Amino acid sequence: MNDAALHTTRTGAESRGAPEQEPLLRVDGLSIRFDGAPPGVNVVDEVSFSVAKGKTLCLVGESGCGKSVTALSLMGLLPTPPARIVGGAAYFRGRDLLGLSEREQADMRGNRTAMIFQEPMTSLNPAFTVGDQIMEGILRHRKVSRAEAKERALEMLRRVRIPAPEKRLRAYPHEMSGGMRQRVMIAMALANEPELLIADEPTTALDVTIQAQIISLIRRLQEESGMAMILITHDLGVVAEVADDVAVMYAGKIVEAGPVEAIFDDPQHPYTIGLMGSVPSLGRRQGRLATIRGTVPPAELMPKGCRFTPRCPFADARCALEPPPLTELSPGHRARCWYAPLEIHRGDTA
């Protein structure tokens, strides 16, 4: 990782200064498969993580690694069929999210939990005004009049710093820019002051300047409310800036996880190292950027052993045959690799 990005990571002293908190959300061994997939191949496979109140967990990985499927399952938005949860549990304040009825999921969603999606133009209804769409969630979960819901919607547009909020309240999504639409999505998600926010690539469709503004806005609102956040992203610069903890996903499995400082200072899975090597530096470029050869394998071609084997520069016969466990290397820092720590077992080839 380049020095500029590393400089933005939170210091170890900041992380160690506060006592460890009880998780607001705990996911244990979550496994999801799609109908028609080969036997034993899950698109999300025994995924476990937790996030505490006020903290940010970043889920990192390429497209197709299972990050969004994981998030949708936690929100009760995974279409069944073709997707099916075949193992594990998820507890929100001790309550099993995966065991809720559809009505209970609807009561939870948009109220105590909320989600921001990648592309606001496909998430917002083009037939209704921005104000009506924000008000819908408020009226669904709060015992307020329509006038009070409208005032709350207006307040949220102000909080996300949309100019001329009274006018925007009456606007339709197509009348707004991409950055403004994403701010509307944030206003909708936070209108009922959720305890947990899941943000799925919230800046993907935006230009770099607007991306920075949206991330800054989300961080400010998180600090004001104390909510927990799961941020799904492939942007390691954003991860370095906002994460408390990081979980790196590859082909449905978490291959490395730990405090953000440990992941950036001492990455121990070849996939994590490859991701960091592909990040451009702000300084003078020394040679070509690193690349990770190949692509995430489809379900029908999933390797028997470590799923990263076909793309890994260190892989051998054992990697191809035996799936490695997620091993703790230091307090809170775990990696799914037979040869971690790499500087000991693969120092001659690293």
C-alpha positions as CSV (number, residue, x, y, z in Angstrom):
1,M,0.0,0.0,0.0
2,N,1.3,3.5,-0.7
3,D,2.5,5.7,2.1
4,A,-0.3,8.3,1.6
5,A,-3.0,5.7,2.1
6,L,-1.2,4.1,5.0
7,H,-0.9,7.4,6.7
8,T,-4.7,7.6,6.9
9,T,-5.1,4.4,8.8
10,R,-6.2,4.8,12.4
11,T,-3.4,4.4,14.9
12,G,-3.0,1.3,17.0
13,A,-3.2,3.5,20.1
14,E,-6.6,4.8,19.1
15,S,-7.9,1.2,18.6
16,R,-6.3,-0.1,21.9
17,G,-7.4,2.9,24.0
18,A,-11.1,1.9,24.1
19,P,-12.3,-1.3,25.8
20,E,-13.5,-4.1,23.5
21,Q,-17.3,-3.8,22.9
22,E,-19.9,-6.4,22.7
23,P,-20.9,-6.9,19.1
24,L,-24.0,-5.3,17.8
25,L,-24.0,-7.8,14.9
26,R,-22.4,-11.3,15.0
27,V,-22.4,-13.6,12.0
28,D,-21.4,-17.2,12.6
29,G,-20.6,-19.6,9.8
30,L,-23.0,-18.1,7.3
31,S,-23.3,-20.4,4.2
32,I,-25.4,-19.6,1.1
33,R,-25.8,-21.6,-2.1
34,F,-27.6,-21.1,-5.4
35,D,-29.9,-23.7,-6.9
36,G,-28.0,-25.7,-9.6
37,A,-24.6,-25.2,-8.0
38,P,-22.4,-28.3,-7.7
39,P,-22.8,-30.3,-4.5
40,G,-20.9,-28.8,-1.6
41,V,-20.1,-25.5,-3.4
42,N,-21.5,-22.4,-1.6
43,V,-21.3,-18.9,-2.9
44,V,-20.9,-17.8,0.7
45,D,-19.1,-20.4,2.7
46,E,-18.8,-20.4,6.5
47,V,-18.4,-16.6,6.8
48,S,-18.1,-15.2,10.3
49,F,-17.5,-11.7,11.5
50,S,-18.8,-9.1,14.0
51,V,-19.2,-5.4,14.3
52,A,-19.7,-3.3,17.4
53,K,-21.7,-0.1,17.9
54,G,-20.0,2.9,16.4
55,K,-17.4,0.7,14.6
56,T,-16.9,0.1,10.9
57,L,-16.2,-3.2,9.3
58,C,-15.0,-3.2,5.7
59,L,-15.8,-6.2,3.5
60,V,-13.2,-6.2,0.7
61,G,-12.8,-8.2,-2.5
62,E,-13.3,-8.4,-6.2
63,S,-16.8,-8.6,-7.8
64,G,-18.2,-12.1,-7.5
65,C,-16.6,-12.8,-4.1
66,G,-19.9,-12.9,-2.2
67,K,-19.9,-9.6,-0.4
68,S,-23.2,-8.3,-1.7
69,V,-24.9,-11.7,-1.3
70,T,-23.8,-11.7,2.4
71,A,-25.2,-8.2,2.9
72,L,-28.5,-9.0,1.2
73,S,-29.0,-12.1,3.4
74,L,-28.5,-10.0,6.5
75,M,-31.2,-7.6,5.3
76,G,-33.7,-10.4,4.4
77,L,-33.5,-9.3,0.7
78,L,-31.9,-12.4,-0.8
79,P,-34.3,-13.9,-3.4
80,T,-35.2,-17.5,-2.4
81,P,-35.1,-19.3,-4.7
82,P,-32.5,-19.3,-6.3
83,A,-30.5,-18.5,-3.2
84,R,-30.8,-20.5,0.0
85,I,-29.2,-20.1,3.4
86,V,-27.8,-23.6,4.2
87,G,-25.9,-22.9,7.4
88,G,-24.9,-20.5,10.1
89,A,-26.6,-17.7,12.0
90,A,-26.6,-14.0,12.3
91,Y,-27.4,-12.3,15.6
92,F,-28.5,-8.6,16.0
93,R,-28.5,-7.7,19.7
94,G,-28.8,-11.4,20.3
95,R,-31.8,-11.9,18.0
96,D,-31.4,-14.3,15.1
97,L,-31.8,-12.3,11.9
98,L,-32.0,-15.4,9.7
99,G,-34.9,-16.9,11.7
100,L,-37.2,-13.8,11.4
101,S,-40.5,-14.1,9.5
102,E,-41.1,-11.8,6.5
103,R,-43.1,-9.4,8.6
104,E,-40.4,-9.3,11.3
105,Q,-37.8,-8.7,8.6
106,A,-39.8,-5.8,7.2
107,D,-40.2,-4.3,10.7
108,M,-36.4,-4.5,11.2
109,R,-35.4,-3.3,7.7
110,G,-35.3,0.5,7.3
111,N,-35.8,0.9,11.0
112,R,-33.1,-0.8,13.2
113,T,-31.1,-1.9,10.1
114,A,-30.7,-0.1,6.8
115,M,-28.8,-0.4,3.5
116,I,-27.4,1.9,0.9
117,F,-27.1,0.3,-2.6
118,Q,-24.6,0.8,-5.4
119,E,-26.7,2.5,-8.0
120,P,-29.4,4.9,-6.7
121,M,-31.1,5.3,-10.1
122,T,-32.1,1.6,-10.0
123,S,-33.0,1.8,-6.3
124,L,-35.2,4.9,-6.4
125,N,-38.6,4.7,-7.9
126,P,-38.8,7.1,-10.9
127,A,-42.6,7.5,-10.5
128,F,-42.5,9.1,-7.0
129,T,-40.9,12.3,-5.7
130,V,-37.8,12.1,-3.5
131,G,-39.9,13.4,-0.6
132,D,-42.5,10.7,-1.0
133,Q,-39.9,8.0,-1.0
134,I,-38.2,9.2,2.1
135,M,-41.5,9.7,3.9
136,E,-42.6,6.2,3.0
137,G,-40.1,4.6,5.4
138,I,-40.8,7.1,8.1
139,L,-44.5,6.5,8.0
140,R,-43.9,2.7,7.9
141,H,-41.9,2.7,11.1
142,R,-42.9,5.7,13.1
143,K,-46.2,6.8,14.6
144,V,-46.3,10.2,13.0
145,S,-48.6,12.3,10.8
146,R,-47.9,12.9,7.1
147,A,-46.9,16.5,8.0
148,E,-44.5,15.3,10.6
149,A,-43.0,12.7,8.2
150,K,-42.6,15.5,5.6
151,E,-40.7,17.6,8.1
152,R,-38.5,14.7,9.0
153,A,-37.7,14.1,5.3
154,L,-36.8,17.8,4.9
155,E,-34.6,17.6,7.9
156,M,-32.8,14.5,6.5
157,L,-32.2,16.3,3.1
158,R,-30.6,19.2,5.1
159,R,-28.4,16.7,7.1
160,V,-27.1,15.2,3.9
161,R,-26.4,18.7,2.6
162,I,-28.6,18.7,-0.4
163,P,-28.9,22.4,-1.6
164,A,-32.4,23.9,-1.8
165,P,-33.9,20.9,0.2
166,E,-37.5,22.3,0.0
167,K,-37.3,22.2,-3.8
168,R,-35.6,18.8,-3.9
169,L,-38.3,17.3,-1.8
170,R,-40.7,17.7,-4.7
171,A,-38.2,16.5,-7.4
172,Y,-38.1,13.2,-9.1
173,P,-34.9,11.1,-9.2
174,H,-34.2,11.8,-12.9
175,E,-34.1,15.5,-12.1
176,M,-31.1,15.1,-9.8
177,S,-27.4,14.3,-10.4
178,G,-25.8,11.0,-9.4
179,G,-24.2,12.5,-6.3
180,M,-27.5,14.1,-5.2
181,R,-29.4,10.8,-5.8
182,Q,-26.9,9.0,-3.6
183,R,-27.4,11.6,-0.9
184,V,-31.1,10.9,-1.1
185,M,-30.4,7.2,-0.6
186,I,-28.4,8.1,2.5
187,A,-31.2,10.3,3.8
188,M,-33.7,7.4,3.2
189,A,-31.4,4.9,5.0
190,L,-30.8,7.1,8.0
191,A,-34.3,8.6,8.4
192,N,-35.2,6.3,11.2
193,E,-31.8,6.4,12.9
194,P,-30.8,2.7,12.4
195,E,-28.3,1.0,14.7
196,L,-26.6,-0.8,11.8
197,L,-26.0,0.6,8.3
198,I,-24.8,-1.6,5.4
199,A,-23.3,0.4,2.5
200,D,-22.8,-1.6,-0.6
201,E,-20.2,0.1,-2.8
202,P,-22.0,3.5,-2.2
203,T,-19.6,5.5,-4.4
204,T,-19.0,3.1,-7.4
205,A,-21.0,5.1,-10.0
206,L,-19.7,8.5,-8.9
207,D,-16.6,10.5,-10.0
208,V,-13.7,10.8,-7.6
209,T,-14.6,14.2,-6.1
210,I,-18.2,13.2,-5.4
211,Q,-16.9,9.8,-4.0
212,A,-14.8,11.6,-1.4
213,Q,-17.8,13.9,-0.4
214,I,-20.1,10.9,0.0
215,I,-17.6,8.9,2.2
216,S,-17.0,12.0,4.3
217,L,-20.8,12.5,4.7
218,I,-21.3,8.9,5.8
219,R,-18.5,9.1,8.3
220,R,-19.9,12.4,9.8
221,L,-23.4,11.0,10.1
222,Q,-22.0,7.8,11.7
223,E,-20.1,9.8,14.2
224,E,-23.2,11.8,15.1
225,S,-25.4,8.8,15.6
226,G,-23.0,6.1,16.9
227,M,-24.3,3.5,14.5
228,A,-22.3,0.5,13.4
229,M,-21.5,0.2,9.7
230,I,-20.5,-2.6,7.3
231,L,-18.9,-1.0,4.2
232,I,-18.6,-3.1,1.1
233,T,-15.9,-1.8,-1.2
234,H,-13.0,-2.7,-3.4
235,D,-11.3,0.7,-2.8
236,L,-8.4,0.1,-0.3
237,G,-7.9,3.9,0.0
238,V,-11.4,4.2,1.5
239,V,-10.7,1.1,3.7
240,A,-7.6,2.8,5.1
241,E,-9.5,5.9,5.9
242,V,-12.7,4.6,7.5
243,A,-12.2,1.0,8.7
244,D,-11.8,-0.3,12.3
245,D,-11.7,-3.9,11.1
246,V,-11.3,-5.5,7.7
247,A,-12.5,-8.8,6.3
248,V,-11.1,-9.8,2.9
249,M,-13.4,-12.1,0.9
250,Y,-12.4,-14.4,-2.0
251,A,-14.7,-16.8,-3.8
252,G,-17.2,-16.8,-1.0
253,K,-14.8,-17.3,1.9
254,I,-13.1,-14.8,4.3
255,V,-9.4,-15.3,3.6
256,E,-8.0,-12.7,5.9
257,A,-9.5,-10.6,8.7
258,G,-8.4,-8.4,11.5
259,P,-7.9,-4.8,12.7
260,V,-7.2,-2.4,9.9
261,E,-3.7,-1.7,11.1
262,A,-2.8,-5.4,11.1
263,I,-4.2,-5.9,7.6
264,F,-2.3,-2.9,6.1
265,D,0.9,-3.3,8.0
266,D,1.3,-7.1,7.8
267,P,-1.0,-8.7,5.2
268,Q,-0.7,-12.5,5.3
269,H,-2.8,-13.9,2.6
270,P,-1.5,-13.8,-1.0
271,Y,-4.8,-12.4,-2.2
272,T,-4.6,-9.5,0.2
273,I,-1.0,-8.8,-0.8
274,G,-2.1,-8.9,-4.5
275,L,-4.9,-6.4,-3.8
276,M,-2.6,-4.0,-2.1
277,G,0.1,-4.4,-4.8
278,S,-2.4,-3.3,-7.4
279,V,-3.2,0.1,-5.8
280,P,-1.5,3.0,-7.6
281,S,0.8,5.3,-5.6
282,L,0.5,9.0,-5.4
283,G,4.3,9.4,-5.8
284,R,6.4,8.6,-8.8
285,R,5.6,5.2,-10.2
286,Q,8.4,2.6,-9.9
287,G,7.6,0.1,-12.7
288,R,4.2,-1.5,-13.5
289,L,1.4,-2.0,-11.0
290,A,1.1,-5.6,-9.7
291,T,-1.8,-7.7,-11.0
292,I,-3.6,-10.8,-9.9
293,R,-3.7,-13.2,-12.8
294,G,-7.0,-14.9,-13.7
295,T,-10.4,-14.3,-12.3
296,V,-12.7,-15.5,-9.5
297,P,-13.7,-19.1,-10.4
298,P,-17.3,-19.9,-11.1
299,A,-19.1,-22.4,-8.9
300,E,-18.7,-25.3,-11.3
301,L,-14.9,-24.7,-11.4
302,M,-14.3,-24.1,-7.7
303,P,-11.0,-25.7,-6.6
304,K,-11.2,-28.6,-4.1
305,G,-8.6,-27.1,-1.8
306,C,-7.8,-23.4,-1.3
307,R,-10.1,-21.5,-3.6
308,F,-7.2,-19.1,-4.5
309,T,-4.9,-21.9,-5.7
310,P,-5.2,-21.2,-9.5
311,R,-4.1,-17.6,-9.0
312,C,-1.7,-17.9,-6.2
313,P,2.1,-17.6,-6.8
314,F,2.9,-19.7,-3.7
315,A,0.4,-22.6,-4.3
316,D,1.6,-26.2,-4.2
317,A,0.0,-29.7,-4.2
318,R,-1.3,-29.3,-0.7
319,C,-3.1,-26.1,-1.5
320,A,-4.9,-27.8,-4.4
321,L,-6.1,-30.7,-2.3
322,E,-6.7,-29.4,1.3
323,P,-8.8,-26.3,2.2
324,P,-6.8,-24.3,4.8
325,P,-8.4,-23.2,8.1
326,L,-8.7,-19.5,9.1
327,T,-5.8,-19.4,11.6
328,E,-5.1,-16.7,14.1
329,L,-1.6,-15.2,13.6
330,S,-1.8,-12.5,16.2
331,P,-4.7,-11.2,18.4
332,G,-7.6,-10.7,16.1
333,H,-5.6,-11.2,12.9
334,R,-6.5,-14.3,11.0
335,A,-5.5,-15.7,7.6
336,R,-6.7,-18.7,5.6
337,C,-3.4,-19.9,4.2
338,W,-1.3,-23.0,4.9
339,Y,1.9,-21.0,4.7
340,A,1.0,-18.0,6.9
341,P,3.0,-16.2,8.2
342,L,4.4,-16.0,4.7
343,E,7.7,-14.4,5.8
344,I,8.5,-17.6,7.7
345,H,7.1,-20.3,5.4
346,R,7.6,-18.6,2.0
347,G,10.4,-16.2,2.7
348,D,12.5,-17.7,0.1
349,T,10.0,-17.1,-2.7
350,A,8.0,-14.1,-1.4
